[in-house]
Amino acid sequence: TRVSFMKRSLRFKASTPHCLNNTDWDKLRKALLKSYPEMPSDLESISKFDTFKSSAGEIMTQLHNFYGTFIDLQELQEKVVETITKIPAMFRCMKLTVNPGITRAFMNLVVDFIKLHYY
């Protein structure tokens, strides 16, 4: 899957995208992390910002798959939350003792979702 590929490629420095390993941009990364989610006002004054700006197209190419994967995961999470919140409403009119298999499967789904989302 794409997530396991991402994890493997980020685990080793040689296989990570160059823009994440570029030591020239350390000050820029630190400034962005410090002010996140706002953009720092003095971004242009940070050293090596001009090389970062000129490499924007290359950076977008290198990180496109990572970004797409994160967007897909976010959309999946939203759909799963929406579905999980609808399921209990359907169970209100059912007797849970009549079909324990469905009950067990639903409870496993809730537990797995909580494990994935919060742990």
C-alpha positions as CSV (number, residue, x, y, z in Angstrom):
1,T,0.0,0.0,0.0
2,R,1.0,3.6,-0.4
3,V,1.2,4.2,3.4
4,S,3.7,1.3,3.9
5,F,5.7,2.5,0.9
6,M,5.9,6.0,2.4
7,K,7.0,4.7,5.8
8,R,9.7,2.5,4.2
9,S,11.0,5.4,2.1
10,L,11.0,7.8,5.0
11,R,12.8,5.4,7.2
12,F,16.1,5.6,5.3
13,K,17.7,8.9,4.6
14,A,18.9,7.9,1.2
15,S,15.4,7.2,-0.1
16,T,13.6,10.2,1.4
17,P,12.9,13.1,-1.0
18,H,15.8,15.5,-1.3
19,C,13.8,18.5,0.0
20,L,13.3,16.8,3.3
21,N,17.1,16.1,3.7
22,N,18.4,19.4,2.5
23,T,20.4,20.9,5.4
24,D,20.4,24.3,3.7
25,W,16.7,24.7,4.5
26,D,17.0,23.7,8.2
27,K,16.5,27.3,9.4
28,L,13.5,27.7,7.1
29,R,11.9,24.4,8.4
30,K,12.5,25.5,12.0
31,A,10.9,28.9,11.3
32,L,7.9,27.3,9.7
33,L,7.4,24.8,12.5
34,K,7.7,27.5,15.1
35,S,5.0,29.7,13.6
36,Y,2.7,26.9,12.3
37,P,-0.1,27.2,11.3
38,E,0.6,30.9,10.5
39,M,3.2,31.9,8.0
40,P,6.2,33.8,9.5
41,S,6.2,37.5,8.4
42,D,10.0,37.5,7.9
43,L,10.2,34.4,5.7
44,E,12.1,36.2,2.9
45,S,14.8,37.2,5.3
46,I,15.7,33.7,6.3
47,S,18.9,32.4,4.7
48,K,18.5,30.1,1.7
49,F,14.8,31.0,1.2
50,D,15.7,32.1,-2.4
51,T,17.0,28.5,-3.2
52,F,13.9,27.1,-1.6
53,K,11.6,29.4,-3.6
54,S,13.4,28.5,-6.9
55,S,13.1,24.8,-6.1
56,A,9.3,25.0,-5.5
57,G,8.4,23.0,-8.6
58,E,10.8,20.3,-7.8
59,I,9.6,20.1,-4.2
60,M,6.0,19.8,-5.4
61,T,7.0,17.0,-7.7
62,Q,8.9,15.1,-4.9
63,L,6.1,15.5,-2.4
64,H,3.1,15.1,-4.7
65,N,2.6,11.4,-3.8
66,F,3.0,12.0,-0.1
67,Y,0.4,14.8,-0.2
68,G,-2.0,12.8,-2.3
69,T,-1.8,9.9,0.2
70,F,-2.5,12.2,3.1
71,I,-5.5,13.7,1.4
72,D,-6.8,10.2,0.6
73,L,-6.4,9.2,4.2
74,Q,-8.2,12.3,5.4
75,E,-11.1,11.6,3.1
76,L,-11.2,8.0,4.2
77,Q,-11.2,9.0,7.8
78,E,-14.1,11.4,7.2
79,K,-16.1,8.7,5.4
80,V,-15.4,6.2,8.1
81,V,-16.5,8.6,10.8
82,E,-19.6,9.4,8.9
83,T,-20.5,5.7,8.4
84,I,-19.7,4.8,12.0
85,T,-21.9,7.5,13.3
86,K,-24.8,6.4,11.1
87,I,-24.6,2.7,12.1
88,P,-25.7,3.1,15.8
89,A,-28.9,4.9,14.6
90,M,-29.7,1.8,12.5
91,F,-29.2,-0.4,15.5
92,R,-31.8,1.4,17.6
93,C,-34.6,-0.4,15.9
94,M,-32.9,-3.8,16.1
95,K,-32.6,-6.2,18.9
96,L,-29.0,-6.8,19.4
97,T,-29.5,-10.3,20.9
98,V,-31.3,-11.4,17.7
99,N,-28.1,-11.2,15.6
100,P,-25.0,-11.4,17.8
101,G,-22.8,-11.7,14.7
102,I,-23.7,-8.2,13.4
103,T,-23.3,-6.8,17.0
104,R,-19.9,-8.4,17.4
105,A,-18.7,-7.1,13.9
106,F,-19.9,-3.6,14.7
107,M,-18.2,-3.5,18.0
108,N,-15.0,-4.8,16.4
109,L,-15.3,-2.1,13.8
110,V,-15.6,0.6,16.5
111,V,-12.7,-0.8,18.5
112,D,-10.5,-1.0,15.4
113,F,-11.4,2.5,14.4
114,I,-10.5,3.8,17.8
115,K,-7.2,1.9,17.8
116,L,-6.3,3.3,14.3
117,H,-7.4,6.8,15.0
118,Y,-6.1,7.4,18.6
119,Y,-3.2,5.0,19.1
